[in-house]
C-alpha cells in the first residue's frame, strides 16, 4: 500500500500541474487536430482509400502529438531543480517511472478520446460494434509507446536539443508497437473478423510487456546523473 501511495502522490502532482497550466494537453490536442484536418482535405469522405489510410493517419496524429507530450515529461522537472527534489524523496526510483508512465498514458488517452470521434466524423468511418476492441487497441498501443517514451524523455531531458533527440531515439524502438497498433486498427476499421485482429493484438501485448518490464528495470540507472 505504501508503494501505491507514493505512486499516486507523484501522479497527482503531475495531473494537478497539467490541470493548472493545460500546457501539454493543449499542445497535443491542437497538433493532432491539425494533422487530422489536413489529411481530411486529401481524401473524399467515404472513399475506399479512407479505410486503408485512416488507421495510419490516426496513429500518425497520436504518435507525433504524444511525442510533444513526452518531451515535456521531464522538461518541467528540470526547471528550478524539481528533478533533484524527486530524486531525494525516500521512494524507489522505479515507482517514479510507474507514476510518469501512468501520467503519460492518461494524457495520450484523453487525446485519443477527443481525436477519434473527430476523425470518425470527418472521414466517415464506421466502427459498428468494434468499439470495445478499438479502445483496447488504443490503450495497449499507448502503454508500449508511453513506457519507452518515458525512459527516453528522461535521457533526452539533459541534452540541449531534447525536442530533436527524443523522436530520434523513440521512433525506431517503438516501430513494433506502432505497426501492431496500426494493423489492429486497420482490421477493425475494415470490419474484419476478431480472430484476425487477435493475431496482431497478441504481438502488441507481447511488446508492451517486454518494453514495460525492461524500462521498469533500467529506469533507476537512466534517471541518475
C-alpha positions as CSV (number, residue, x, y, z in Angstrom):
1,X,0.0,0.0,0.0
2,X,2.9,2.3,0.7
3,X,4.1,1.9,-2.9
4,X,0.6,2.8,-4.3
5,X,0.5,5.9,-2.1
6,X,3.9,7.0,-3.4
7,X,3.0,6.4,-7.0
8,X,-0.3,8.2,-6.5
9,X,1.3,11.2,-4.9
10,X,3.7,11.7,-7.8
11,X,0.9,11.1,-10.3
12,X,-1.4,13.5,-8.5
13,X,1.3,16.2,-8.6
14,X,1.7,15.8,-12.4
15,X,-2.0,15.9,-13.0
16,X,-2.5,19.0,-10.9
17,X,0.3,20.8,-12.7
18,X,-1.3,20.0,-16.0
19,X,-4.8,20.9,-14.8
20,X,-3.5,24.3,-13.8
21,X,-1.3,25.0,-16.8
22,X,-3.0,22.9,-19.5
23,X,0.2,23.1,-21.4
24,X,0.8,19.5,-22.5
25,X,-2.8,18.6,-23.4
26,X,-3.5,21.8,-25.3
27,X,-0.3,21.4,-27.4
28,X,-1.0,17.7,-28.1
29,X,-4.6,18.3,-29.0
30,X,-4.0,21.3,-31.4
31,X,-1.3,19.4,-33.2
32,X,-3.4,16.2,-33.6
33,X,-6.4,18.2,-34.8
34,X,-4.3,20.0,-37.4
35,X,-2.9,16.6,-38.7
36,X,-6.4,15.1,-39.0
37,X,-7.9,18.1,-40.6
38,X,-5.1,18.5,-43.1
39,X,-5.4,14.8,-44.2
40,X,-9.1,15.2,-44.4
41,X,-8.6,17.5,-47.4
42,X,-6.6,14.9,-49.2
43,X,-9.3,12.2,-49.4
44,X,-13.1,12.3,-50.1
45,X,-15.1,11.1,-47.1
46,X,-16.4,7.6,-47.6
47,X,-13.9,6.7,-50.3
48,X,-12.3,3.3,-50.3
49,X,-8.9,4.9,-49.8
50,X,-10.0,6.2,-46.4
51,X,-10.4,2.7,-45.0
52,X,-6.9,1.9,-45.9
53,X,-5.2,5.2,-44.8
54,X,-7.4,6.2,-41.8
55,X,-5.7,3.9,-39.3
56,X,-2.3,5.3,-40.3
57,X,-3.5,8.9,-40.2
58,X,-4.9,8.3,-36.7
59,X,-1.7,6.8,-35.3
60,X,0.4,9.5,-37.0
61,X,-1.6,12.1,-35.1
62,X,-1.4,10.1,-31.9
63,X,2.3,9.3,-32.1
64,X,3.6,12.8,-33.1
65,X,1.3,14.6,-30.7
66,X,2.3,12.1,-28.0
67,X,5.9,12.9,-28.7
68,X,5.2,16.5,-27.9
69,X,3.7,15.5,-24.6
70,X,6.5,13.1,-23.7
71,X,9.1,15.8,-24.4
72,X,7.5,17.8,-21.6
73,X,7.5,14.9,-19.1
74,X,10.9,15.8,-17.7
75,X,11.4,19.3,-19.2
76,X,9.2,20.7,-16.4
77,X,11.1,18.7,-13.8
78,X,14.4,20.3,-15.0
79,X,13.0,23.8,-14.1
80,X,14.2,25.1,-10.7
81,X,15.8,21.7,-9.9
82,X,12.5,19.9,-9.3
83,X,14.0,16.6,-10.5
84,X,16.6,16.8,-7.7
85,X,13.8,17.1,-5.2
86,X,12.1,14.0,-6.7
87,X,15.3,12.0,-6.6
88,X,15.8,13.0,-2.9
89,X,12.4,11.6,-2.0
90,X,12.6,8.3,0.0
91,X,10.9,6.3,-2.7
92,X,12.1,3.6,-5.1
93,X,13.1,5.2,-8.5
94,X,11.0,2.5,-10.2
95,X,7.9,3.9,-8.6
96,X,8.7,7.3,-10.1
97,X,8.8,5.6,-13.5
98,X,5.4,4.0,-13.0
99,X,3.9,7.3,-11.9
100,X,5.3,9.1,-15.0
101,X,4.1,6.3,-17.3
102,X,0.6,6.4,-15.9
103,X,0.6,10.2,-16.3
104,X,1.6,10.0,-20.0
105,X,-0.9,7.2,-20.6
106,X,-3.7,9.4,-19.2
107,X,-2.7,12.4,-21.3
108,X,-2.4,10.5,-24.5
109,X,-5.6,8.5,-23.9
110,X,-7.5,11.8,-23.3
111,X,-6.1,13.0,-26.6
112,X,-7.4,9.8,-28.3
113,X,-10.9,10.2,-26.8
114,X,-11.1,13.6,-28.5
115,X,-9.4,12.8,-31.8
116,X,-11.1,9.5,-32.5
117,X,-14.7,10.9,-32.8
118,X,-13.5,13.9,-34.8
119,X,-11.7,11.5,-37.2
120,X,-14.8,9.2,-37.5
121,X,-17.0,12.2,-38.4
122,X,-14.5,13.8,-40.9
123,X,-13.5,10.5,-42.6
124,X,-17.0,8.9,-42.4
125,X,-15.5,5.7,-40.8
126,X,-18.0,3.1,-39.5
127,X,-16.8,1.2,-36.4
128,X,-20.0,-0.7,-35.7
129,X,-19.8,-2.9,-32.6
130,X,-16.0,-2.9,-32.5
131,X,-15.8,0.0,-30.1
132,X,-14.6,-2.0,-27.1
133,X,-11.9,-3.8,-29.1
134,X,-10.8,-0.5,-30.7
135,X,-10.5,1.2,-27.3
136,X,-8.4,-1.8,-26.1
137,X,-6.1,-1.5,-29.1
138,X,-5.7,2.3,-28.5
139,X,-4.9,1.7,-24.8
140,X,-2.4,-1.1,-25.5
141,X,-0.7,1.0,-28.1
142,X,-0.1,3.9,-25.9
143,X,1.1,1.7,-23.0
144,X,4.1,0.5,-25.0
145,X,4.7,3.9,-26.6
146,X,4.5,5.7,-23.2
147,X,6.7,3.2,-21.4
148,X,9.6,3.6,-23.9
149,X,8.9,7.3,-24.3
150,X,9.2,8.0,-20.5
151,X,12.6,6.5,-20.4
152,X,13.9,8.3,-23.5
153,X,12.4,11.6,-22.3
154,X,14.5,11.2,-19.1
155,X,17.6,10.6,-21.3
156,X,17.0,13.4,-23.7
157,X,15.9,15.9,-21.0
158,X,19.6,16.6,-20.1
159,X,20.5,17.4,-23.7
160,X,20.3,20.9,-25.3
161,X,18.3,19.6,-28.3
162,X,15.8,17.3,-26.4
163,X,13.0,18.1,-28.9
164,X,15.1,16.6,-31.7
165,X,16.8,13.9,-29.7
166,X,13.6,12.3,-28.3
167,X,12.0,11.3,-31.6
168,X,15.3,10.1,-33.0
169,X,15.6,7.7,-30.0
170,X,11.9,6.9,-29.6
171,X,10.5,6.1,-33.1
172,X,12.9,3.4,-34.2
173,X,12.4,1.4,-30.9
174,X,8.6,1.8,-30.9
175,X,8.1,0.6,-34.5
176,X,6.8,-2.8,-33.4
177,X,4.2,-1.2,-31.1
178,X,3.1,1.4,-33.8
179,X,3.0,-1.2,-36.5
180,X,0.9,-3.6,-34.5
181,X,-1.4,-0.8,-33.4
182,X,-1.9,0.4,-37.0
183,X,-2.6,-3.2,-38.3
184,X,-5.1,-3.9,-35.5
185,X,-6.9,-0.6,-36.0
186,X,-7.0,-1.2,-39.8
187,X,-8.6,-4.6,-39.4
188,X,-11.3,-3.1,-37.1
189,X,-12.0,-0.2,-39.4
190,X,-12.3,-2.7,-42.3
191,X,-14.8,-4.8,-40.3
192,X,-12.5,-7.9,-40.3
193,X,-13.1,-10.8,-38.1
194,X,-11.9,-10.5,-34.5
195,X,-9.8,-13.6,-34.9
196,X,-7.6,-11.7,-37.4
197,X,-7.3,-8.8,-35.0
198,X,-6.1,-11.1,-32.2
199,X,-3.1,-12.1,-34.2
200,X,-1.7,-8.5,-34.2
201,X,-3.1,-7.9,-30.7
202,X,-1.0,-10.7,-29.3
203,X,2.1,-9.1,-30.8
204,X,1.1,-5.8,-29.3
205,X,0.6,-7.2,-25.9
206,X,3.9,-9.1,-26.0
207,X,5.9,-5.9,-26.9
208,X,4.0,-3.9,-24.2
209,X,5.0,-6.4,-21.6
210,X,8.7,-6.6,-22.7
211,X,9.0,-2.8,-23.1
212,X,7.4,-2.1,-19.7
213,X,9.5,-4.6,-17.8
214,X,12.8,-3.6,-19.4
215,X,12.1,0.1,-18.9
216,X,11.0,-0.5,-15.3
217,X,14.3,-2.2,-14.6
218,X,16.5,0.3,-16.4
219,X,14.9,3.5,-15.3
220,X,16.7,3.6,-12.0
221,X,20.0,3.8,-13.9
222,X,18.7,6.2,-16.6
223,X,17.5,8.8,-14.1
224,X,20.8,9.1,-12.3
225,X,23.2,11.9,-13.1
